[in-house]
Amino acid sequence: MASVNTLIARMRYWCEVANMGYSWSDRWNFNPKAGNCDCSSLVIHCLREAGFDTGTAVNTADLSVNHAGERTFFANLIEFFAPIENQRYILKAQEKVSDQTEYFAVPSLFDKRKEDAQAFVAQIRKSIGKYDLV
């Protein structure tokens, strides 16, 4: 079963513990002692380790829809980190911290009803800190 907690743990492992280099030509070499990856291969590899179906994805653009043409978990997740463009709701930090993002987009999955956006904020605050729904 797919797990967001496992996804986060695996991403942290590959970024903080493993001795990985950056290489596009050798980007699928996930050897913890001397491997290589690029941004897309790291995301896809960690999603797979966490039990997510990435299909035949070889880069993050391939993760935007699943085989049935529906938005995937990843597509909804990346919307949270995308630049603010035309979101119905956004999150604004209560206090600006130097290394912290001041704004996040509320994914469209949660923006149809204000109650859904508020529930999303209540859950995400546990991970990212004090943000207000705007």
N, CA, C and O atoms as CSV, one atom per row, in Angstrom:
chain,resi,resn,atom,element,x,y,z
A,1,MET,N,N,0.842,-1.184,0.000
A,1,MET,CA,C,0.000,0.000,0.000
A,1,MET,C,C,0.889,1.251,0.000
A,1,MET,O,O,1.888,1.308,0.718
A,2,ALA,N,N,0.529,2.223,-0.788
A,2,ALA,CA,C,1.305,3.459,-0.895
A,2,ALA,C,C,1.271,4.237,0.415
A,2,ALA,O,O,0.245,4.289,1.094
A,3,SER,N,N,2.407,4.841,0.760
A,3,SER,CA,C,2.513,5.558,2.026
A,3,SER,C,C,3.291,6.857,1.841
A,3,SER,O,O,4.435,6.845,1.388
A,4,VAL,N,N,2.662,7.978,2.196
A,4,VAL,CA,C,3.324,9.274,2.126
A,4,VAL,C,C,4.473,9.327,3.129
A,4,VAL,O,O,5.523,9.895,2.830
A,5,ASN,N,N,4.290,8.744,4.313
A,5,ASN,CA,C,5.361,8.741,5.313
A,5,ASN,C,C,6.587,7.987,4.804
A,5,ASN,O,O,7.719,8.417,5.024
A,6,THR,N,N,6.359,6.860,4.122
A,6,THR,CA,C,7.475,6.118,3.547
A,6,THR,C,C,8.136,6.932,2.447
A,6,THR,O,O,9.362,6.942,2.335
A,7,LEU,N,N,7.337,7.616,1.635
A,7,LEU,CA,C,7.891,8.480,0.585
A,7,LEU,C,C,8.835,9.520,1.193
A,7,LEU,O,O,9.943,9.719,0.697
A,8,ILE,N,N,8.408,10.166,2.241
A,8,ILE,CA,C,9.231,11.189,2.895
A,8,ILE,C,C,10.494,10.566,3.482
A,8,ILE,O,O,11.586,11.118,3.341
A,9,ALA,N,N,10.346,9.421,4.139
A,9,ALA,CA,C,11.503,8.751,4.742
A,9,ALA,C,C,12.523,8.335,3.686
A,9,ALA,O,O,13.726,8.504,3.886
A,10,ARG,N,N,12.054,7.795,2.572
A,10,ARG,CA,C,12.975,7.368,1.507
A,10,ARG,C,C,13.657,8.561,0.858
A,10,ARG,O,O,14.847,8.500,0.547
A,11,MET,N,N,12.928,9.629,0.652
A,11,MET,CA,C,13.521,10.834,0.074
A,11,MET,C,C,14.605,11.373,1.005
A,11,MET,O,O,15.686,11.750,0.553
A,12,ARG,N,N,14.315,11.408,2.294
A,12,ARG,CA,C,15.312,11.877,3.261
A,12,ARG,C,C,16.537,10.969,3.259
A,12,ARG,O,O,17.669,11.449,3.310
A,13,TYR,N,N,16.312,9.661,3.200
A,13,TYR,CA,C,17.431,8.720,3.181
A,13,TYR,C,C,18.346,8.997,1.991
A,13,TYR,O,O,19.553,9.169,2.160
A,14,TRP,N,N,17.773,9.041,0.791
A,14,TRP,CA,C,18.593,9.223,-0.409
A,14,TRP,C,C,19.281,10.590,-0.435
A,14,TRP,O,O,20.360,10.725,-1.011
A,15,CYS,N,N,18.670,11.599,0.181
A,15,CYS,CA,C,19.259,12.946,0.167
A,15,CYS,C,C,20.239,13.190,1.312
A,15,CYS,O,O,21.228,13.903,1.141
A,16,GLU,N,N,19.971,12.600,2.482
A,16,GLU,CA,C,20.772,12.919,3.658
A,16,GLU,C,C,21.767,11.830,4.054
A,16,GLU,O,O,22.809,12.136,4.634
A,17,VAL,N,N,21.467,10.571,3.755
A,17,VAL,CA,C,22.300,9.468,4.231
A,17,VAL,C,C,23.150,8.868,3.118
A,17,VAL,O,O,24.361,8.709,3.269
A,18,ALA,N,N,22.516,8.542,2.014
A,18,ALA,CA,C,23.228,7.883,0.909
A,18,ALA,C,C,24.237,8.840,0.270
A,18,ALA,O,O,24.066,10.059,0.306
A,19,ASN,N,N,25.268,8.278,-0.300
A,19,ASN,CA,C,26.310,9.061,-0.974
A,19,ASN,C,C,25.986,9.116,-2.465
A,19,ASN,O,O,26.565,8.380,-3.264
A,20,MET,N,N,25.059,9.994,-2.825
A,20,MET,CA,C,24.590,10.088,-4.208
A,20,MET,C,C,25.187,11.297,-4.903
A,20,MET,O,O,25.366,12.356,-4.302
A,21,GLY,N,N,25.493,11.119,-6.179
A,21,GLY,CA,C,25.940,12.216,-7.017
A,21,GLY,C,C,24.840,12.590,-7.995
A,21,GLY,O,O,23.783,11.960,-8.020
A,22,TYR,N,N,25.088,13.612,-8.796
A,22,TYR,CA,C,24.119,14.038,-9.810
A,22,TYR,C,C,24.657,13.683,-11.188
A,22,TYR,O,O,25.778,14.043,-11.546
A,23,SER,N,N,23.837,12.971,-11.954
A,23,SER,CA,C,24.207,12.637,-13.326
A,23,SER,C,C,22.944,12.330,-14.106
A,23,SER,O,O,22.117,11.527,-13.673
A,24,TRP,N,N,22.799,12.966,-15.246
A,24,TRP,CA,C,21.642,12.633,-16.079
A,24,TRP,C,C,21.869,11.305,-16.788
A,24,TRP,O,O,20.955,10.484,-16.868
A,25,SER,N,N,23.061,11.085,-17.296
A,25,SER,CA,C,23.325,9.864,-18.061
A,25,SER,C,C,23.352,8.609,-17.188
A,25,SER,O,O,23.157,7.504,-17.694
A,26,ASP,N,N,23.591,8.766,-15.889
A,26,ASP,CA,C,23.654,7.628,-14.962
A,26,ASP,C,C,22.595,7.791,-13.865
A,26,ASP,O,O,22.803,7.367,-12.728
A,27,ARG,N,N,21.475,8.399,-14.210
A,27,ARG,CA,C,20.492,8.830,-13.215
A,27,ARG,C,C,19.690,7.742,-12.536
A,27,ARG,O,O,18.965,8.047,-11.589
A,28,TRP,N,N,19.775,6.506,-12.954
A,28,TRP,CA,C,19.031,5.420,-12.307
A,28,TRP,C,C,19.954,4.508,-11.490
A,28,TRP,O,O,19.597,3.368,-11.195
A,29,ASN,N,N,21.126,5.004,-11.131
A,29,ASN,CA,C,22.106,4.228,-10.380
A,29,ASN,C,C,21.919,4.476,-8.877
A,29,ASN,O,O,22.654,5.259,-8.276
A,30,PHE,N,N,20.946,3.814,-8.287
A,30,PHE,CA,C,20.641,4.018,-6.868
A,30,PHE,C,C,21.460,3.060,-6.008
A,30,PHE,O,O,20.943,2.094,-5.447
A,31,ASN,N,N,22.742,3.359,-5.925
A,31,ASN,CA,C,23.682,2.630,-5.084
A,31,ASN,C,C,23.985,3.556,-3.909
A,31,ASN,O,O,24.550,4.628,-4.123
A,32,PRO,N,N,23.632,3.187,-2.677
A,32,PRO,CA,C,23.784,4.113,-1.552
A,32,PRO,C,C,25.222,4.504,-1.228
A,32,PRO,O,O,25.442,5.485,-0.517
A,33,LYS,N,N,26.197,3.767,-1.729
A,33,LYS,CA,C,27.592,4.106,-1.426
A,33,LYS,C,C,28.224,5.010,-2.478
A,33,LYS,O,O,29.141,5.770,-2.167
A,34,ALA,N,N,27.745,4.938,-3.721
A,34,ALA,CA,C,28.335,5.766,-4.787
A,34,ALA,C,C,27.430,5.810,-5.999
A,34,ALA,O,O,27.877,5.547,-7.116
A,35,GLY,N,N,26.171,6.136,-5.799
A,35,GLY,CA,C,25.219,6.147,-6.897
A,35,GLY,C,C,25.031,7.526,-7.491
A,35,GLY,O,O,25.657,8.499,-7.070
A,36,ASN,N,N,24.151,7.586,-8.483
A,36,ASN,CA,C,23.819,8.842,-9.151
A,36,ASN,C,C,22.329,8.895,-9.429
A,36,ASN,O,O,21.665,7.869,-9.576
A,37,CYS,N,N,21.822,10.113,-9.498
A,37,CYS,CA,C,20.421,10.326,-9.871
A,37,CYS,C,C,20.295,11.761,-10.374
A,37,CYS,O,O,21.236,12.550,-10.289
A,38,ASP,N,N,19.118,12.080,-10.898
A,38,ASP,CA,C,18.769,13.472,-11.145
A,38,ASP,C,C,17.445,13.703,-10.424
A,38,ASP,O,O,16.939,12.789,-9.774
A,39,CYS,N,N,16.881,14.881,-10.522
A,39,CYS,CA,C,15.673,15.202,-9.758
A,39,CYS,C,C,14.520,14.255,-10.079
A,39,CYS,O,O,13.880,13.729,-9.169
A,40,SER,N,N,14.252,14.035,-11.364
A,40,SER,CA,C,13.132,13.173,-11.763
A,40,SER,C,C,13.329,11.735,-11.313
A,40,SER,O,O,12.408,11.122,-10.773
A,41,SER,N,N,14.527,11.187,-11.533
A,41,SER,CA,C,14.738,9.793,-11.158
A,41,SER,C,C,14.634,9.613,-9.651
A,41,SER,O,O,14.149,8.580,-9.190
A,42,LEU,N,N,15.077,10.595,-8.873
A,42,LEU,CA,C,14.973,10.511,-7.415
A,42,LEU,C,C,13.509,10.487,-6.977
A,42,LEU,O,O,13.121,9.657,-6.154
A,43,VAL,N,N,12.703,11.385,-7.517
A,43,VAL,CA,C,11.278,11.430,-7.157
A,43,VAL,C,C,10.592,10.122,-7.549
A,43,VAL,O,O,9.871,9.540,-6.738
A,44,ILE,N,N,10.802,9.659,-8.760
A,44,ILE,CA,C,10.153,8.427,-9.240
A,44,ILE,C,C,10.621,7.227,-8.428
A,44,ILE,O,O,9.808,6.387,-8.042
A,45,HIS,N,N,11.914,7.137,-8.166
A,45,HIS,CA,C,12.447,6.019,-7.388
A,45,HIS,C,C,11.821,5.990,-5.984
A,45,HIS,O,O,11.404,4.930,-5.515
A,46,CYS,N,N,11.756,7.132,-5.324
A,46,CYS,CA,C,11.182,7.190,-3.979
A,46,CYS,C,C,9.684,6.897,-3.981
A,46,CYS,O,O,9.186,6.233,-3.072
A,47,LEU,N,N,8.966,7.380,-4.983
A,47,LEU,CA,C,7.543,7.054,-5.094
A,47,LEU,C,C,7.354,5.543,-5.217
A,47,LEU,O,O,6.471,4.977,-4.572
A,48,ARG,N,N,8.164,4.895,-6.027
A,48,ARG,CA,C,8.073,3.442,-6.203
A,48,ARG,C,C,8.415,2.715,-4.912
A,48,ARG,O,O,7.731,1.764,-4.535
A,49,GLU,N,N,9.482,3.162,-4.224
A,49,GLU,CA,C,9.842,2.541,-2.952
A,49,GLU,C,C,8.721,2.662,-1.929
A,49,GLU,O,O,8.557,1.793,-1.073
A,50,ALA,N,N,7.952,3.737,-2.020
A,50,ALA,CA,C,6.855,3.973,-1.080
A,50,ALA,C,C,5.554,3.317,-1.519
A,50,ALA,O,O,4.533,3.464,-0.848
A,51,GLY,N,N,5.573,2.595,-2.635
A,51,GLY,CA,C,4.395,1.849,-3.067
A,51,GLY,C,C,3.467,2.556,-4.018
A,51,GLY,O,O,2.366,2.067,-4.271
A,52,PHE,N,N,3.873,3.698,-4.561
A,52,PHE,CA,C,3.028,4.421,-5.510
A,52,PHE,C,C,3.218,3.866,-6.918
A,52,PHE,O,O,4.326,3.491,-7.302
A,53,ASP,N,N,2.139,3.817,-7.676
A,53,ASP,CA,C,2.191,3.357,-9.060
A,53,ASP,C,C,2.645,4.523,-9.929
A,53,ASP,O,O,1.915,5.499,-10.099
A,54,THR,N,N,3.837,4.419,-10.470
A,54,THR,CA,C,4.363,5.469,-11.346
A,54,THR,C,C,4.292,5.064,-12.812
A,54,THR,O,O,4.761,5.786,-13.692
A,55,GLY,N,N,3.701,3.902,-13.060
A,55,GLY,CA,C,3.579,3.438,-14.439
A,55,GLY,C,C,4.930,3.343,-15.103
A,55,GLY,O,O,5.878,2.801,-14.535
A,56,THR,N,N,5.015,3.868,-16.303
A,56,THR,CA,C,6.261,3.821,-17.072
A,56,THR,C,C,7.006,5.154,-17.017
A,56,THR,O,O,7.821,5.445,-17.893
A,57,ALA,N,N,6.735,5.949,-16.009
A,57,ALA,CA,C,7.333,7.282,-15.907
A,57,ALA,C,C,8.853,7.229,-15.915
A,57,ALA,O,O,9.464,6.410,-15.227
A,58,VAL,N,N,9.454,8.112,-16.702
A,58,VAL,CA,C,10.909,8.270,-16.704
A,58,VAL,C,C,11.300,9.694,-16.309
A,58,VAL,O,O,12.479,9.980,-16.099
A,59,ASN,N,N,10.313,10.586,-16.210
A,59,ASN,CA,C,10.545,11.931,-15.684
A,59,ASN,C,C,9.269,12.402,-14.997
A,59,ASN,O,O,8.214,11.792,-15.171
A,60,THR,N,N,9.350,13.455,-14.236
A,60,THR,CA,C,8.197,13.876,-13.442
A,60,THR,C,C,7.023,14.342,-14.299
A,60,THR,O,O,5.880,14.282,-13.845
A,61,ALA,N,N,7.268,14.799,-15.508
A,61,ALA,CA,C,6.163,15.185,-16.392
A,61,ALA,C,C,5.275,13.986,-16.708
A,61,ALA,O,O,4.077,14.146,-16.941
A,62,ASP,N,N,5.855,12.788,-16.716
A,62,ASP,CA,C,5.079,11.574,-16.985
A,62,ASP,C,C,4.142,11.221,-15.840
A,62,ASP,O,O,3.289,10.349,-16.000
A,63,LEU,N,N,4.276,11.870,-14.698
A,63,LEU,CA,C,3.469,11.539,-13.525
A,63,LEU,C,C,2.193,12.356,-13.423
A,63,LEU,O,O,1.460,12.215,-12.444
A,64,SER,N,N,1.904,13.198,-14.392
A,64,SER,CA,C,0.764,14.105,-14.268
A,64,SER,C,C,-0.586,13.414,-14.393
A,64,SER,O,O,-1.564,13.886,-13.813
A,65,VAL,N,N,-0.672,12.310,-15.133
A,65,VAL,CA,C,-1.927,11.562,-15.243
A,65,VAL,C,C,-1.619,10.074,-15.165
A,65,VAL,O,O,-0.534,9.629,-15.538
A,66,ASN,N,N,-2.595,9.312,-14.670
A,66,ASN,CA,C,-2.392,7.864,-14.628
A,66,ASN,C,C,-2.925,7.237,-15.909
A,66,ASN,O,O,-3.303,7.951,-16.837
A,67,HIS,N,N,-2.957,5.944,-15.968
A,67,HIS,CA,C,-3.351,5.236,-17.191
A,67,HIS,C,C,-4.802,5.495,-17.587
A,67,HIS,O,O,-5.155,5.353,-18.757
A,68,ALA,N,N,-5.641,5.873,-16.632
A,68,ALA,CA,C,-7.046,6.151,-16.937
A,68,ALA,C,C,-7.271,7.627,-17.247
A,68,ALA,O,O,-8.406,8.054,-17.457
A,69,GLY,N,N,-6.189,8.405,-17.276
A,69,GLY,CA,C,-6.315,9.825,-17.588
A,69,GLY,C,C,-6.680,10.685,-16.394
A,69,GLY,O,O,-6.988,11.865,-16.563
A,70,GLU,N,N,-6.655,10.119,-15.175
A,70,GLU,CA,C,-6.988,10.887,-13.987
A,70,GLU,C,C,-5.720,11.478,-13.387
A,70,GLU,O,O,-4.623,10.948,-13.557
A,71,ARG,N,N,-5.900,12.590,-12.683
A,71,ARG,CA,C,-4.752,13.187,-12.002
A,71,ARG,C,C,-4.230,12.207,-10.957
A,71,ARG,O,O,-5.013,11.569,-10.254
A,72,THR,N,N,-2.941,12.092,-10.859
A,72,THR,CA,C,-2.336,11.195,-9.889
A,72,THR,C,C,-2.092,11.923,-8.570
A,72,THR,O,O,-2.185,13.148,-8.489
A,73,PHE,N,N,-1.780,11.146,-7.550
A,73,PHE,CA,C,-1.393,11.710,-6.262
A,73,PHE,C,C,-0.253,12.704,-6.450
A,73,PHE,O,O,-0.266,13.791,-5.871
A,74,PHE,N,N,0.730,12.327,-7.260
A,74,PHE,CA,C,1.887,13.190,-7.470
A,74,PHE,C,C,1.478,14.513,-8.108
A,74,PHE,O,O,1.976,15.568,-7.714
A,75,ALA,N,N,0.581,14.469,-9.086
A,75,ALA,CA,C,0.137,15.700,-9.743
A,75,ALA,C,C,-0.532,16.629,-8.737
A,75,ALA,O,O,-0.332,17.843,-8.781
A,76,ASN,N,N,-1.332,16.058,-7.825
A,76,ASN,CA,C,-1.962,16.873,-6.789
A,76,ASN,C,C,-0.928,17.403,-5.803
A,76,ASN,O,O,-1.027,18.541,-5.345
A,77,LEU,N,N,0.060,16.578,-5.479
A,77,LEU,CA,C,1.097,16.987,-4.544
A,77,LEU,C,C,1.942,18.118,-5.121
A,77,LEU,O,O,2.240,19.088,-4.424
A,78,ILE,N,N,2.325,17.999,-6.377
A,78,ILE,CA,C,3.207,19.007,-6.972
A,78,ILE,C,C,2.504,20.356,-7.096
A,78,ILE,O,O,3.157,21.399,-7.105
A,79,GLU,N,N,1.187,20.339,-7.192
A,79,GLU,CA,C,0.418,21.586,-7.246
A,79,GLU,C,C,0.635,22.407,-5.972
A,79,GLU,O,O,0.616,23.637,-6.013
A,80,PHE,N,N,0.841,21.729,-4.851
A,80,PHE,CA,C,1.084,22.393,-3.569
A,80,PHE,C,C,2.356,23.228,-3.621
A,80,PHE,O,O,2.417,24.311,-3.040
A,81,PHE,N,N,3.376,22.722,-4.321
A,81,PHE,CA,C,4.673,23.390,-4.379
A,81,PHE,C,C,4.840,24.291,-5.605
A,81,PHE,O,O,5.834,25.009,-5.714
A,82,ALA,N,N,3.892,24.257,-6.511
A,82,ALA,CA,C,3.992,25.027,-7.752
A,82,ALA,C,C,3.855,26.527,-7.468
A,82,ALA,O,O,3.335,26.918,-6.423
A,83,PRO,N,N,4.318,27.355,-8.393
A,83,PRO,CA,C,4.143,28.805,-8.218
A,83,PRO,C,C,2.661,29.157,-8.118
A,83,PRO,O,O,1.817,28.532,-8.761
A,84,ILE,N,N,2.364,30.156,-7.313
A,84,ILE,CA,C,0.987,30.623,-7.143
A,84,ILE,C,C,0.559,31.296,-8.446
A,84,ILE,O,O,1.193,32.252,-8.895
A,85,GLU,N,N,-0.511,30.797,-9.044
A,85,GLU,CA,C,-0.986,31.380,-10.293
A,85,GLU,C,C,-2.440,31.810,-10.182
A,85,GLU,O,O,-2.742,33.004,-10.193
A,86,ASN,N,N,-3.337,30.842,-10.076
A,86,ASN,CA,C,-4.750,31.171,-10.058
A,86,ASN,C,C,-5.489,30.287,-9.056
A,86,ASN,O,O,-6.600,29.830,-9.324
A,87,GLN,N,N,-4.870,30.051,-7.910
A,87,GLN,CA,C,-5.477,29.200,-6.906
A,87,GLN,C,C,-6.633,29.916,-6.221
A,87,GLN,O,O,-6.616,31.133,-6.038
A,88,ARG,N,N,-7.621,29.139,-5.853
A,88,ARG,CA,C,-8.750,29.700,-5.133
A,88,ARG,C,C,-8.342,30.047,-3.703
A,88,ARG,O,O,-8.759,31.069,-3.158
A,89,TYR,N,N,-7.513,29.176,-3.097
A,89,TYR,CA,C,-7.018,29.410,-1.739
A,89,TYR,C,C,-5.503,29.242,-1.723
A,89,TYR,O,O,-4.944,28.435,-2.465
A,90,ILE,N,N,-4.857,30.016,-0.870
A,90,ILE,CA,C,-3.416,29.846,-0.658
A,90,ILE,C,C,-3.155,29.807,0.844
A,90,ILE,O,O,-3.991,30.218,1.649
A,91,LEU,N,N,-1.980,29.306,1.200
A,91,LEU,CA,C,-1.528,29.329,2.582
A,91,LEU,C,C,-0.468,30.406,2.705
A,91,LEU,O,O,0.438,30.482,1.876
A,92,LYS,N,N,-0.570,31.236,3.725
A,92,LYS,CA,C,0.414,32.292,3.983
A,92,LYS,C,C,0.982,32.072,5.374
A,92,LYS,O,O,0.244,31.880,6.340
A,93,ALA,N,N,2.322,32.103,5.461
A,93,ALA,CA,C,2.991,31.920,6.746
A,93,ALA,C,C,2.578,33.017,7.718
A,93,ALA,O,O,2.494,34.190,7.353
A,94,GLN,N,N,2.320,32.616,8.967
A,94,GLN,CA,C,1.988,33.608,9.981
A,94,GLN,C,C,3.198,34.472,10.308
A,94,GLN,O,O,3.057,35.660,10.597
A,95,GLU,N,N,4.383,33.880,10.262
A,95,GLU,CA,C,5.626,34.609,10.475
A,95,GLU,C,C,6.610,34.169,9.406
A,95,GLU,O,O,6.731,32.977,9.127
A,96,LYS,N,N,7.308,35.111,8.811
A,96,LYS,CA,C,8.295,34.780,7.779
A,96,LYS,C,C,9.584,34.331,8.448
A,96,LYS,O,O,10.175,35.061,9.245
A,97,VAL,N,N,10.015,33.110,8.110
A,97,VAL,CA,C,11.284,32.569,8.584
A,97,VAL,C,C,12.207,32.541,7.376
A,97,VAL,O,O,11.764,32.215,6.275
A,98,SER,N,N,13.480,32.876,7.556
A,98,SER,CA,C,14.391,33.075,6.425
A,98,SER,C,C,14.464,31.899,5.454
A,98,SER,O,O,14.530,32.123,4.246
A,99,ASP,N,N,14.454,30.667,5.931
A,99,ASP,CA,C,14.590,29.523,5.020
A,99,ASP,C,C,13.265,28.811,4.766
A,99,ASP,O,O,13.251,27.661,4.327
A,100,GLN,N,N,12.181,29.475,5.033
A,100,GLN,CA,C,10.858,28.874,4.901
A,100,GLN,C,C,10.067,29.558,3.784
A,100,GLN,O,O,10.152,30.774,3.613
A,101,THR,N,N,9.306,28.781,3.032
A,101,THR,CA,C,8.457,29.333,1.988
A,101,THR,C,C,7.317,30.116,2.634
A,101,THR,O,O,6.682,29.645,3.578
A,102,GLU,N,N,7.071,31.306,2.116
A,102,GLU,CA,C,6.032,32.150,2.708
A,102,GLU,C,C,4.625,31.775,2.226
A,102,GLU,O,O,3.658,31.941,2.970
A,103,TYR,N,N,4.499,31.273,0.995
A,103,TYR,CA,C,3.197,30.936,0.432
A,103,TYR,C,C,3.209,29.528,-0.162
A,103,TYR,O,O,4.216,29.083,-0.714
A,104,PHE,N,N,2.088,28.841,-0.041
A,104,PHE,CA,C,1.860,27.564,-0.715
A,104,PHE,C,C,0.483,27.600,-1.357
A,104,PHE,O,O,-0.424,28.264,-0.854
A,105,ALA,N,N,0.324,26.895,-2.459
A,105,ALA,CA,C,-0.981,26.775,-3.106
A,105,ALA,C,C,-1.764,25.647,-2.446
A,105,ALA,O,O,-1.206,24.589,-2.157
A,106,VAL,N,N,-3.034,25.866,-2.209
A,106,VAL,CA,C,-3.911,24.776,-1.768
A,106,VAL,C,C,-4.282,24.005,-3.033
A,106,VAL,O,O,-4.863,24.579,-3.954
A,107,PRO,N,N,-3.956,22.707,-3.093
A,107,PRO,CA,C,-4.256,21.936,-4.301
A,107,PRO,C,C,-5.748,21.983,-4.658
A,107,PRO,O,O,-6.610,22.013,-3.779
A,108,SER,N,N,-6.029,21.988,-5.950
A,108,SER,CA,C,-7.417,22.079,-6.422
A,108,SER,C,C,-8.285,20.937,-5.906
A,108,SER,O,O,-9.510,21.055,-5.859
A,109,LEU,N,N,-7.656,19.841,-5.523
A,109,LEU,CA,C,-8.381,18.723,-4.924
A,109,LEU,C,C,-9.140,19.166,-3.670
A,109,LEU,O,O,-10.163,18.575,-3.325
A,110,PHE,N,N,-8.641,20.211,-2.984
A,110,PHE,CA,C,-9.227,20.671,-1.723
A,110,PHE,C,C,-9.848,22.058,-1.805
A,110,PHE,O,O,-10.244,22.602,-0.774
A,111,ASP,N,N,-9.948,22.648,-2.991
A,111,ASP,CA,C,-10.390,24.044,-3.040
A,111,ASP,C,C,-11.841,24.251,-3.489
A,111,ASP,O,O,-12.266,25.389,-3.691
A,112,LYS,N,N,-12.595,23.174,-3.644
A,112,LYS,CA,C,-13.988,23.323,-4.107
A,112,LYS,C,C,-14.886,23.898,-3.007
A,112,LYS,O,O,-15.776,24.707,-3.270
A,113,ARG,N,N,-14.633,23.466,-1.782
A,113,ARG,CA,C,-15.413,23.954,-0.640
A,113,ARG,C,C,-14.449,24.495,0.412
A,113,ARG,O,O,-13.380,23.930,0.643
A,114,LYS,N,N,-14.842,25.587,1.038
A,114,LYS,CA,C,-13.980,26.183,2.056
A,114,LYS,C,C,-13.700,25.190,3.179
A,114,LYS,O,O,-12.597,25.182,3.727
A,115,GLU,N,N,-14.671,24.356,3.531
A,115,GLU,CA,C,-14.491,23.371,4.602
A,115,GLU,C,C,-13.372,22.383,4.246
A,115,GLU,O,O,-12.598,21.981,5.115
A,116,ASP,N,N,-13.290,21.996,2.969
A,116,ASP,CA,C,-12.226,21.084,2.537
A,116,ASP,C,C,-10.861,21.768,2.633
A,116,ASP,O,O,-9.886,21.163,3.077
A,117,ALA,N,N,-10.801,23.021,2.218
A,117,ALA,CA,C,-9.542,23.771,2.300
A,117,ALA,C,C,-9.115,23.925,3.756
A,117,ALA,O,O,-7.930,23.805,4.069
A,118,GLN,N,N,-10.062,24.187,4.641
A,118,GLN,CA,C,-9.745,24.320,6.064
A,118,GLN,C,C,-9.260,22.992,6.652
A,118,GLN,O,O,-8.340,22.976,7.469
A,119,ALA,N,N,-9.868,21.896,6.243
A,119,ALA,CA,C,-9.432,20.575,6.716
A,119,ALA,C,C,-8.017,20.283,6.218
A,119,ALA,O,O,-7.203,19.730,6.958
A,120,PHE,N,N,-7.718,20.650,4.973
A,120,PHE,CA,C,-6.377,20.477,4.429
A,120,PHE,C,C,-5.366,21.266,5.255
A,120,PHE,O,O,-4.311,20.743,5.614
A,121,VAL,N,N,-5.683,22.509,5.554
A,121,VAL,CA,C,-4.780,23.359,6.333
A,121,VAL,C,C,-4.556,22.763,7.725
A,121,VAL,O,O,-3.426,22.743,8.215
A,122,ALA,N,N,-5.609,22.286,8.355
A,122,ALA,CA,C,-5.479,21.699,9.692
A,122,ALA,C,C,-4.506,20.523,9.687
A,122,ALA,O,O,-3.735,20.354,10.632
A,123,GLN,N,N,-4.535,19.717,8.639
A,123,GLN,CA,C,-3.636,18.572,8.549
A,123,GLN,C,C,-2.220,18.981,8.196
A,123,GLN,O,O,-1.264,18.473,8.781
A,124,ILE,N,N,-2.075,19.885,7.256
A,124,ILE,CA,C,-0.742,20.243,6.767
A,124,ILE,C,C,0.032,21.078,7.788
A,124,ILE,O,O,1.263,21.071,7.781
A,125,ARG,N,N,-0.664,21.788,8.654
A,125,ARG,CA,C,0.012,22.580,9.703
A,125,ARG,C,C,0.895,21.705,10.582
A,125,ARG,O,O,1.917,22.166,11.092
A,126,LYS,N,N,0.511,20.455,10.761
A,126,LYS,CA,C,1.287,19.532,11.588
A,126,LYS,C,C,2.687,19.328,11.006
A,126,LYS,O,O,3.630,19.029,11.739
A,127,SER,N,N,2.816,19.489,9.697
A,127,SER,CA,C,4.100,19.266,9.029
A,127,SER,C,C,4.856,20.544,8.702
A,127,SER,O,O,6.084,20.573,8.780
A,128,ILE,N,N,4.144,21.594,8.339
A,128,ILE,CA,C,4.842,22.791,7.844
A,128,ILE,C,C,4.787,23.980,8.789
A,128,ILE,O,O,5.452,24.985,8.537
A,129,GLY,N,N,4.024,23.899,9.857
A,129,GLY,CA,C,3.968,24.994,10.803
A,129,GLY,C,C,2.744,25.867,10.631
A,129,GLY,O,O,1.748,25.452,10.040
A,130,LYS,N,N,2.826,27.081,11.153
A,130,LYS,CA,C,1.688,27.988,11.244
A,130,LYS,C,C,1.472,28.760,9.953
A,130,LYS,O,O,2.203,29.703,9.646
A,131,TYR,N,N,0.470,28.352,9.211
A,131,TYR,CA,C,0.054,29.013,7.979
A,131,TYR,C,C,-1.428,29.318,8.072
A,131,TYR,O,O,-2.190,28.553,8.664
A,132,ASP,N,N,-1.837,30.432,7.489
A,132,ASP,CA,C,-3.246,30.821,7.450
A,132,ASP,C,C,-3.804,30.585,6.063
A,132,ASP,O,O,-3.096,30.735,5.067
A,133,LEU,N,N,-5.073,30.216,5.995
A,133,LEU,CA,C,-5.772,30.063,4.730
A,133,LEU,C,C,-6.206,31.442,4.266
A,133,LEU,O,O,-6.854,32.180,5.009
A,134,VAL,N,N,-5.848,31.789,3.035
A,134,VAL,CA,C,-6.192,33.107,2.481
A,134,VAL,C,C,-7.002,32.880,1.220
A,134,VAL,O,O,-7.412,33.841,0.568
